[in-house]
Each structure stands twice: as structure tokens, then as C-alpha cells.
Amino acid sequence: MTRLFKEPTMRLLLLAAVAFSAAAQTAVAPAGNAQNGKRIFESYGCYQCHGHDAHGGAGARLAPNPIPFERFSRYVRRPTGEMPPYTSKVVSNQELADIYAFLVTVPAPPPVKSIPILNR
């Protein structure tokens, strides 16, 4: 072990950082309405890049199993890629929670082996 991790203060800080990171990843998303979220996803044009089922396209795959809500919200508000920012003036916090609730309900696509045309 390096000297850095032998010092009690540094070990405590490292443990706190790991615990905080784990807690942030498992934070519960705010309550949202999945039906309204699907409507918003469609009406705001999210489907144009992410596909109608959010399985991806020109934009990233958002579902199934979306990233934790905090990361999702942070990226929507201040994206680092080509996506335009959706500030709270454009998409309210409740609408964002609704979109996320929709993403959580999106089922996984069928396995490739179950699609006959792909197995010729």
C-alpha cells in the first residue's frame, strides 16, 4: 500500500468519496408520470435523435436501464455533446421527471435471435 492510503485522514476521505459516489448512483428519481413523459418525449422531438423507444439513433441510447436520474438531469441541462441544452425554462423539473419515468418503463428490444430476418 502506498503511503497516501496509510494515513488515516486520507483513508477516511477515500472511503467518504466512494460512499458518496455510490449513494449518488443509487439516488431515487423524483416521481414522474410515464404516460406524460412519453407525450413530452414525442412532442419535444427527443425521438428525432433518440428514437421513439429511446433505444438510440443519431443520439445516445437512453433506454432500457437509463443512467441515474441525477446524471440524466445534469446532462439534459448542460450537455457536453451536440445535444442542445434544455434549461428549466424549456423543460420543467417535473417534465424531466416525467420523461425519466417514461425511460424507466421502456422494455428492452427483442433479442436478435428472435428476429427471423436477422437469422438467415
Secondary structure, 3 states (H helix, E strand, C coil): CCHHHHCHHHHHHHHHHHHHHHHHHCCCCCCCCHHHHHHHHHHCCCHHHHCCCCCCCCCCCCCCCCCCHHHHHHHHHCCCCCCCCCCCCCCCHHHHHHHHHHHHHCCCCCCHHHCHHHHC
